[in-house]
Amino acid sequence: MNGPVLLRHGVQPRRTDGLDGGLPPVAPSQREARGALEHLVVINDDCFESGGAASIALSGIRAMRQRGIKVTMLTGDATINAELDNIGASVVRLGGQHLLEGARAKAAMRGLFDPGTRHELGHWIACNDTPGTIYHLHNWHKYLSPSVFLPLRRISHRLVFSQHDFFLVCPNGGFYDYPRAMPCERRPMSAACLLTACDKRSRAHKAWRVVRQSVRNHAIELNNTSATILAVHEGMRPLLERGGIASERIRILRNPVTPWLQKRVDAAANSDFLYVGRLDADKGIDVLARAARLAGVRLRVVGDGPLAPWLADTHPEIELLGRLPSRAIAEVAVTARCVVVPTIVRETFGLVAMEALTSGIPVIITDTAFIAREVVEAGMGLTCRSGDVASLAAQISNVARDDELADALSRAAHAVAPASCLTIESWSEELLRIYCECLDRTSQPLRDVVQRGVVET
């Protein structure tokens, strides 16, 4: 492969001093001095809605294209997303391969550092970068690997990292001790961290993750970066700081929320309990299955994942609906009495919970979710102990048996939740402002010189 596969728009070669994306110094243009966004480059493992991170990445692309901004998506997978072509966004394949594909040894090495994606990204930046270009990196640990940070570090002053989890600073991505089923309070990559077998798979896998984290740390120093770190909840800030990111580099931008239904769901008139999300142990779906059986309620499950066969075999009473588009989820949600978010690990935002609450559906959420406290304080839902079947079953029973409680939670959710959420419009406006602030900050030295009359404008 001689260069990136560009599906739309041509590229103009530009002189470069290296294949890692290094560019010769370029004087900022007058357009950059005004902080104008010319081009947004979104970088993510994949280009379809495979999960929350990809969904947010695509939402940002749609929003910027609606504003007439040129957008390119650089992706590691080879999936075709016709929507991006239809809205006029360019798509560039960097030639990555999923960590679970191919021989295990080769996949492990590729996950640590993929020279191919490093070369392709560096080549693309060398050929296409302008002073008015912003780079926005979302997920990088399934297809792309830490290698992408090398070509990005030289344009880090125009780089934005979205933190949907903690992989940027924490080896296992969650600040969570899986074998002990408890949040981790250790400093990432400290001696205590390195000596702790916290991985959900094995001690050997933790060692591999530590090596990957070391490669990432070497590729770009977060304690000395000019990049902007976007966190989706205020609760992430102290953990990101513990991982070495300076507080002034962190910005909080909560994810946008679109209600499943505009009209309030009459939760008290319904009896179904609903789960929406990935079917995996860290999401707590197995805990929920046992708790729902113990409470004697009907559970409907939207989503797919490795625990789907186990659920079908051991819990035939559960209605497994598979992965559904938003419109179909709305049709299921209208019959819900409560949405359960049983996540075991630290839930950074809880988009499903907010989509339910803004539709007037109460939630039961575990105490490891950052939004749990505000949900309870606003009277929109209940909380339970993470990973505790009995605690979750008790709260399910409370909502199932008490119509007055279900109604009160539903009305509070519909009244309070929308005001606490960003719409896609307000979110994209704030995102654009952050992009322009990055450009404005970059061009400040030039404006200082201009104002002193050293440069003729």
Secondary structure by P-SEA (a helix, b strand, c coil): ccccccccbbbbbbbbccccccccccccccccccccccbbbbbccccccccaaaaaaaaaaaaaaaaccbbbbbbccccccaaaaaabbbbbbccccccccccaaaaaaaaaccaaaaaaaaaaaaacccccbbbbbccccccccaaaaaaaccccccbbbbccccccccccccccccccccccccccccccccccccccccaaaaaaaaaaaaaaaaacccccccbbbbbccccaaaaaaaaccccccbbbbccbbbbccccccccccccbbbbbcccccccaaaaaaaaaaaabbbbbbcccccaaaaaaaccccccccccccaaaaaaaacccccccccccccccccaaaaaaaaacbbbbbcccccaaaaaaaaccccccccccaaaaaaaaaaaaccaaaaaaaaaaaaaccccccccaaaaaaaaaaaaaaaaaaaaaaaaaaaaaccccc
